Amino acid sequence: MSSRDRCLRPLRWALPLGLALAFAGCTAPDELEAELAADEAELEQLELDDDALIDDSADAYADDTVEALPEAPAHPLTELPLTLLATMASADVERSSATIRDERNGQILSLRVGDALDDDTTIEAIERGQVLLRRDEAIELLAVPRAAVRIDDSLLSFTEAPDADDPGTLRNGVQLGSSPHYEVKHPDNAWGERAAVVAIQRAATIYSRTAPGGPKVHIGDLSRRGGGYFPPHLSHRSGRDVDVGYVLLGDEADDRRFRRADANNLDVPRTWALLRAFISTGYVRIIFADTSIQRLLYDHARESGVDEETLADLLQYPRGANFPGGLIRDWKGHQNHFHIRFGPPSRTSAPAEK
């Protein structure tokens, strides 16, 4: 029996008795009045104690359930001139990617977590509809814009190729900017069609993933601003040609000058990875590399398990310097660098390695 019931029990008989005495013209005995007063006081105290118990229980419940949640960290919007075009967020970080347009040069980049946008900015995290950038040790936010984004077709295609005797021009060209993945020897001569510049950026990024730990890619001449005749080059007139240094070993690895490559100083695995990275962009029409370099690449690829059909698609060697086949072909003057001519994807499909 509860304390409340014990207090109420006397009242069940005390109140009728008091009423009966009153109607009979009598007054309740002093003892009864004193007992009733004591019972009422005890009941009032019990009600106060129960109210306090209820209040304490509510407070305890509130303490247990209405706990203040930590505020989500707020990151400032980046001031970099970047446009986030799309994200593909996955629980597997390595499968997440973001497509970003750099408004400084018009390049469209496909990046993953850890990739660098420039010397001071890397991709920290990729989430649905937004990307976190680490810039100078601070975290900044880049979100997909709500307004529609216009993408110029010239970003994704090439103009018609000039005739062989045409001095060539470069309209609406863009300058290849800096990157943690490559070095540009002569920035004033690093102007190209936007698709060519994007292909170089993509290839350098792919190479950095497939052959980590190596030296930066050494980028030579593309075209002059506006294109046109560019001695001593026979081409490099329309923004779709680029010279790239072979990947070398030892002290020559970081030399920005193009060095003659041979079996003693050529980093064959990394050079093969670099060429494959360019080809994988789908924008390579032809590559010129000396036959002696092709021989080293051919031997390495065979030892790595590349089948003969794929090698025949990629390399002119060993069928002779005059054989009209292979994406990589011999041309004089390409022992210290290789030359790439870019073109529309439909004409430069990259064979799959089998």
MOKA-V623983 format. One record per pair of residues at least 12 apart in sequence whose ideal C-beta (glycine too) atoms are under 10 Angstrom apart, sorted by sequence separation. I is the first residue (numbers start at 0). GAP is how many residues later the second one is. If there is no record, write none. Layout:
i/gap
I/GAP
I/GAP
This chain:
i/gap
16/12
85/12
86/12
97/12
98/12
110/12
112/12
120/12
121/12
129/12
130/12
158/12
174/12
177/12
203/12
220/12
222/12
223/12
226/12
244/12
245/12
247/12
248/12
252/12
274/12
312/12
313/12
314/12
315/12
316/12
327/12
84/13
85/13
86/13
96/13
97/13
112/13
119/13
120/13
121/13
129/13
130/13
158/13
174/13
175/13
176/13
203/13
219/13
222/13
223/13
225/13
226/13
244/13
245/13
247/13
251/13
297/13
300/13
311/13
312/13
313/13
314/13
315/13
316/13
13/14
17/14
83/14
84/14
85/14
96/14
97/14
103/14
108/14
111/14
116/14
119/14
120/14
124/14
126/14
128/14
129/14
174/14
175/14
202/14
220/14
221/14
222/14
224/14
243/14
244/14
245/14
246/14
247/14
249/14
250/14
251/14
252/14
274/14
296/14
300/14
311/14
312/14
313/14
314/14
315/14
16/15
17/15
83/15
84/15
95/15
96/15
97/15
99/15
101/15
110/15
119/15
120/15
123/15
128/15
174/15
175/15
203/15
220/15
222/15
223/15
242/15
245/15
248/15
249/15
251/15
310/15
312/15
314/15
315/15
82/16
83/16
84/16
95/16
96/16
101/16
116/16
119/16
123/16
126/16
127/16
173/16
174/16
175/16
183/16
219/16
221/16
222/16
244/16
245/16
247/16
248/16
297/16
82/17
83/17
94/17
95/17
97/17
99/17
116/17
117/17
119/17
153/17
172/17
173/17
174/17
199/17
221/17
222/17
247/17
248/17
249/17
252/17
296/17
297/17
13/18
17/18
81/18
82/18
93/18
94/18
96/18
112/18
115/18
116/18
153/18
172/18
173/18
181/18
221/18
222/18
246/18
247/18
248/18
270/18
274/18
296/18
297/18
298/18
13/19
16/19
81/19
82/19
92/19
93/19
112/19
120/19
122/19
153/19
154/19
172/19
173/19
180/19
181/19
199/19
221/19
222/19
245/19
246/19
247/19
248/19
297/19
298/19
79/20
80/20
81/20
82/20
92/20
93/20
110/20
113/20
151/20
153/20
172/20
173/20
175/20
176/20
180/20
220/20
221/20
245/20
246/20
293/20
294/20
296/20
297/20
13/21
14/21
80/21
81/21
92/21
120/21
169/21
171/21
172/21
173/21
175/21
178/21
181/21
219/21
220/21
221/21
245/21
246/21
248/21
275/21
293/21
295/21
326/21
9/22
13/22
79/22
80/22
81/22
87/22
169/22
170/22
171/22
173/22
174/22
175/22
178/22
180/22
181/22
199/22
219/22
220/22
245/22
246/22
247/22
270/22
274/22
293/22
294/22
326/22
79/23
80/23
84/23
99/23
169/23
172/23
173/23
180/23
181/23
218/23
219/23
246/23
247/23
293/23
294/23
326/23
79/24
80/24
84/24
85/24
87/24
172/24
173/24
175/24
176/24
179/24
180/24
218/24
219/24
245/24
246/24
271/24
290/24
292/24
293/24
326/24
9/25
10/25
13/25
82/25
84/25
97/25
116/25
175/25
178/25
179/25
180/25
181/25
196/25
217/25
218/25
219/25
245/25
246/25
267/25
270/25
271/25
275/25
290/25
291/25
9/26
96/26
169/26
178/26
180/26
181/26
195/26
217/26
218/26
244/26
246/26
265/26
270/26
271/26
288/26
290/26
81/27
95/27
97/27
180/27
195/27
216/27
217/27
243/27
246/27
265/27
286/27
288/27
289/27
290/27
293/27
9/28
10/28
97/28
179/28
180/28
216/28
217/28
245/28
246/28
260/28
261/28
267/28
268/28
271/28
286/28
287/28
288/28
9/29
10/29
95/29
96/29
97/29
178/29
189/29
191/29
192/29
215/29
217/29
244/29
245/29
260/29
262/29
267/29
270/29
271/29
286/29
290/29
8/30
95/30
189/30
190/30
191/30
192/30
214/30
216/30
217/30
243/30
259/30
261/30
262/30
265/30
275/30
290/30
297/30
6/31
7/31
94/31
95/31
99/31
188/31
189/31
190/31
191/31
215/31
243/31
260/31
261/31
265/31
267/31
268/31
289/31
296/31
6/32
9/32
10/32
92/32
95/32
97/32
98/32
182/32
186/32
188/32
189/32
190/32
214/32
260/32
262/32
267/32
268/32
271/32
293/32
5/33
6/33
9/33
92/33
97/33
99/33
181/33
182/33
183/33
184/33
185/33
187/33
188/33
189/33
190/33
213/33
214/33
262/33
267/33
6/34
158/34
181/34
182/34
183/34
184/34
185/34
188/34
189/34
190/34
192/34
213/34
214/34
243/34
261/34
265/34
271/34
278/34
293/34
6/35
7/35
81/35
95/35
157/35
180/35
181/35
182/35
183/35
184/35
185/35
188/35
189/35
190/35
191/35
213/35
217/35
260/35
267/35
268/35
278/35
292/35
293/35
5/36
6/36
88/36
89/36
156/36
157/36
158/36
179/36
180/36
181/36
182/36
183/36
184/36
185/36
187/36
188/36
190/36
210/36
217/36
219/36
241/36
262/36
293/36
312/36
313/36
5/37
6/37
79/37
88/37
156/37
157/37
178/37
181/37
183/37
187/37
214/37
215/37
217/37
218/37
219/37
292/37
312/37
313/37
3/38
6/38
7/38
79/38
87/38
88/38
154/38
155/38
156/38
157/38
178/38
180/38
183/38
185/38
214/38
215/38
217/38
219/38
275/38
290/38
291/38
312/38
2/39
3/39
6/39
77/39
81/39
86/39
88/39
153/39
154/39
155/39
202/39
213/39
214/39
217/39
274/39
286/39
288/39
290/39
311/39
312/39
313/39
2/40
5/40
6/40
79/40
86/40
87/40
88/40
153/40
154/40
178/40
203/40
206/40
214/40
215/40
217/40
274/40
285/40
286/40
287/40
288/40
289/40
290/40
310/40
312/40
79/41
86/41
88/41
152/41
153/41
157/41
188/41
198/41
202/41
217/41
285/41
286/41
287/41
288/41
289/41
292/41
309/41
312/41
2/42
3/42
83/42
86/42
88/42
99/42
151/42
152/42
154/42
155/42
195/42
196/42
199/42
271/42
284/42
285/42
286/42
287/42
288/42
289/42
291/42
292/42
308/42
309/42
310/42
2/43
3/43
77/43
85/43
86/43
107/43
154/43
175/43
195/43
196/43
198/43
239/43
243/43
245/43
283/43
285/43
287/43
289/43
290/43
291/43
292/43
309/43
310/43
1/44
86/44
97/44
107/44
188/44
191/44
194/44
195/44
199/44
240/44
245/44
283/44
286/44
287/44
289/44
290/44
292/44
293/44
309/44
3/45
83/45
98/45
105/45
190/45
192/45
193/45
194/45
195/45
196/45
239/45
242/45
243/45
285/45
287/45
288/45
289/45
292/45
308/45
2/46
3/46
83/46
97/46
105/46
175/46
191/46
192/46
195/46
287/46
288/46
289/46
306/46
307/46
2/47
83/47
107/47
174/47
188/47
191/47
192/47
240/47
245/47
286/47
289/47
305/47
306/47
1/48
100/48
105/48
106/48
107/48
190/48
191/48
278/48
288/48
289/48
304/48
305/48
74/49
81/49
105/49
172/49
189/49
191/49
277/49
278/49
287/49
288/49
303/49
304/49
100/50
172/50
174/50
191/50
245/50
287/50
288/50
81/51
172/51
173/51
286/51
287/51
288/51
169/52
172/52
189/52
214/52
274/52
286/52
287/52
300/52
77/53
79/53
169/53
172/53
213/53
216/53
234/53
274/53
285/53
286/53
287/53
77/54
100/54
168/54
169/54
172/54
188/54
285/54
286/54
74/55
77/55
79/55
86/55
167/55
169/55
170/55
213/55
214/55
284/55
285/55
78/56
86/56
169/56
170/56
210/56
213/56
283/56
284/56
285/56
74/57
77/57
83/57
86/57
168/57
169/57
212/57
213/57
216/57
282/57
283/57
284/57
285/57
74/58
81/58
83/58
85/58
121/58
167/58
168/58
169/58
184/58
210/58
211/58
282/58
283/58
284/58
82/59
83/59
84/59
117/59
118/59
120/59
167/59
168/59
210/59
213/59
280/59
282/59
283/59
284/59
77/60
79/60
81/60
83/60
84/60
117/60
118/60
119/60
166/60
167/60
184/60
209/60
210/60
213/60
216/60
277/60
282/60
284/60
77/61
78/61
82/61
83/61
117/61
118/61
166/61
167/61
210/61
211/61
216/61
278/61
280/61
281/61
282/61
283/61
285/61
75/62
77/62
79/62
82/62
116/62
117/62
165/62
166/62
167/62
181/62
182/62
209/62
210/62
277/62
281/62
282/62
284/62
285/62
74/63
75/63
76/63
77/63
85/63
115/63
116/63
166/63
181/63
206/63
209/63
210/63
274/63
281/63
283/63
284/63
74/64
75/64
76/64
77/64
84/64
115/64
208/64
209/64
273/64
277/64
280/64
281/64
282/64
283/64
74/65
75/65
76/65
77/65
83/65
114/65
115/65
161/65
172/65
173/65
207/65
210/65
274/65
281/65
282/65
283/65
72/66
74/66
76/66
82/66
84/66
105/66
114/66
169/66
172/66
175/66
206/66
209/66
210/66
281/66
283/66
73/67
74/67
105/67
106/67
167/67
169/67
170/67
171/67
172/67
205/67
206/67
209/67
270/67
280/67
281/67
282/67
82/68
105/68
167/68
168/68
169/68
170/68
205/68
206/68
208/68
281/68
104/69
105/69
106/69
167/69
168/69
169/69
206/69
207/69
278/69
280/69
103/70
104/70
106/70
108/70
163/70
166/70
167/70
168/70
169/70
185/70
203/70
205/70
206/70
209/70
278/70
279/70
103/71
104/71
105/71
163/71
165/71
166/71
167/71
182/71
184/71
202/71
205/71
206/71
278/71
101/72
104/72
106/72
165/72
167/72
183/72
184/72
202/72
204/72
205/72
277/72
278/72
279/72
103/73
104/73
161/73
167/73
182/73
184/73
202/73
203/73
206/73
260/73
261/73
279/73
202/74
203/74
205/74
260/74
275/74
278/74
101/75
161/75
201/75
202/75
205/75
259/75
260/75
161/76
201/76
202/76
257/76
258/76
259/76
260/76
160/77
202/77
257/77
258/77
259/77
260/77
275/77
159/78
161/78
199/78
201/78
202/78
257/78
258/78
158/79
160/79
198/79
201/79
256/79
257/79
157/80
158/80
200/80
201/80
202/80
257/80
157/81
158/81
198/81
199/81
201/81
202/81
157/82
198/82
197/83
198/83
199/83
198/84
195/85
197/85
198/85
107/86
194/86
106/87
107/87
195/87
105/88
109/88
194/88
245/88
247/88
104/89
107/89
108/89
115/89
245/89
106/90
107/90
114/90
192/90
245/90
105/91
106/91
109/91
242/91
244/91
245/91
104/92
105/92
108/92
109/92
115/92
244/92
245/92
104/93
106/93
107/93
108/93
111/93
114/93
242/93
243/93
244/93
106/94
107/94
110/94
113/94
114/94
242/94
243/94
106/95
109/95
113/95
241/95
242/95
243/95
104/96
108/96
109/96
241/96
242/96
243/96
100/97
111/97
233/97
241/97
242/97
240/98
241/98
101/99
233/99
240/99
241/99
239/100
240/100
241/100
231/101
239/101
240/101
239/102
235/103
237/103
238/103
239/103
234/104
233/105
235/105
232/106
234/106
93/115
219/116
220/116
219/117
218/118
219/118
220/118
221/118
217/119
219/119
221/120
160/124
157/125
156/126
155/127
157/127
202/137
199/140
198/141
199/142
198/143
195/144
197/144
198/144
195/145
196/145
195/146
198/146
194/147
195/147
194/148
192/149
194/149
198/149
191/150
194/150
160/180
160/182
160/183
157/184
159/184
157/185
158/185
157/186
160/186
156/187
157/187
155/188
156/188
155/189
156/189
157/189
